[in-house]
Amino acid sequence: MATVELRNVSKLFGANVKAVDNVNITINDKEFVVLVGPSGCGKTTTLRMIAGLEDITSGEIYIDGTLVNDITPKDRDIAMVFQNYALYPHMTVYDNMAFGLRIRKYPKQEIQTRVNEAAQILHIEELLDRRPKALSGGQRQRVAVGRAIVRKPKAFLFDEPLSNLDAKLRVQMRAEISALHTRLQATMIYVTHDQVEAMTMGDKIVVLKDGIIQQIGSPLELYNHPKNRFVAAFIGSPPMNIMTAKILEKDGKIVADEGDFQIELEGKLADTLKSYINKEVLIGIRPEDFVYTQTPQKTNNIRTHVEVVEPLGAEIHLYVSTQNHQLIVRVQPRYEFHVGDEANFAPDMEKLHFFDIDSEEIIGA
Amino acid sequence: MKPSLPYKIVTYVVLTLWALIVIFPLWTLMVNSFKPKRDIFKDPFSLPTEVTVDGYLNAWTDSNFSFYFRNSFFITTVSLFLILFLGSIAAYSIAKWRSKIPGLFYIYFIAGLMIPLRLGTINLLQTIKAMGLLDTVFSLIPVYVAMGLPIAVFVLTDFIRALPDELFEAAKIDGANRFGIYLKIVIPLIRPALSTVAIFNLIPIWNDLWFPLIFIRTEDQRTLILGISLLFGQYQSNWTYILSALAISAVPVLVLYLAFAKQFIKGLTAGAVKG
């Protein structure tokens, strides 16, 4: 097992298409790191550069302390699981898994032990004689994972391995890969566009956009303390509500004025926002950070009209609107809501996020 | 949708007619090879009234024919092997090499499809002579390989291009080098295409008369078809003998054809379901 380190790594396609821009990531031994971002953000390119399948335009990549820029994929001692599985169609499951070991000239006995062990872990023992075409999507995925684990590589790379599976299987495989990580105690780098996968699996998440790292942190760090508007909106489902508001000074108090409602700010937050008086900012409030109030409060009351009710059982998602914005609110199923109702909320003052309207970076923090 | 009855009838009529046209010369060859010479002219299309295997015995025991046969077999197998090996390795690099250079090579190979090789016979003769290969079986092999490569590269490049890149990348990460990938991934996966190329080249090479006629003089270097062509006399020919020799010459082609065709169909069904 090993550490993986990217230092100032950039990748240019052609003369001026910058796929990855000055990326710095340190991945510790035995860590599960998820690279996440919308399509075209450079996450797969980053992974392929770690694998050695893509040249690095500038910067350095270290695996286990060794500079690997000019080392071929086969000598980097990494294993990769591809989105479309990439199983060899003319070989049986056993041969698919044994292929890498045979090339590396492992003794036959050792190969057999390792393949059987991997097959046992992945519950594919009875499939060893089959060809890939006789397997379902989930089984193929297991074989692809099996092919990686028999090698006992320094690091595992996963390139959106679950995106070809149906929703139910995806949830199941997600848990299995997490369990595998615990069992193997291996360094794993996982690429996905699905923030739920990122949140549920990663020890550490790297959020990328347009080839630039937006934020690196644990799932809850990203959720509770997003550094900018992009991370705030990308992590979390339903997404964070983001509204424009003007900072005003009213009777000696700092107030964020949305137009339809005002939020009085106190303490440190008020101090940092003083420099924004008479300027517009973005307020971010997560759906669960609205407190439903049956009777409207005097201050900080957000009066809305209910437009859509989604009762999910354990919670209710409400699509509500103020004069200026549409919001998503997550409430306990203790109350009943109907379309057209008036509903009053108060924001959780501890959990407000303010972003600069131009740079979209977090204010304060 | 199931084909309608009139459609079926038309299909069968056309196919039957076609089969008859194809079988007719073969039939004539086969029945007449068993007849004495006089019966051949009397009634060329009937079954033999008096069966004779003299023609076959002559063809088989005639010492020259075993030479001819061996030469043809050697030339054909070596040429086919070289066409498939060189063609597939060229196609592999053209298909998976990310650069503009392979495109030029591709055009160079494809251009060969447009030029009939026989136009260059005089130059080929000079080249072969300069190589010191004239009047040997080895004079024919480079010519046939050159003749077969364009179609091989054309067919195989397309086939290899269609293989997903991830397969090659997975093999690379698994530790295979380029030649290992070629041998263990590319070759098994393009077997149907290799069969197609082999079938396509087999018959023209086996049956070629032009180049042996020009390049070869010595008795023991002759190919089968050249040998048979020399059986035609200026004033009279031993037709039983000629037809028997022709029938024997067709056997290896048929056997090889069937062998490749089986592989061809097997390859098609194996590749039908993609992963």
Interface residues (C-beta under 8 A of the other chain):
Chain A: A51 G52 L53 T72 P73 K74 I78 A79 M80 F82 Q83 N84 Y85 A86 L87 Y88 P89 H90 F99 G100 I103 R104 P132 K133 R140 R147 R151
Chain B: P164 E166 L167 E169 A170 A171 K172 I173 D174 G175 A176 N177 G180 K184 I185 P188 L189 A270 G271 V273 K274 G275
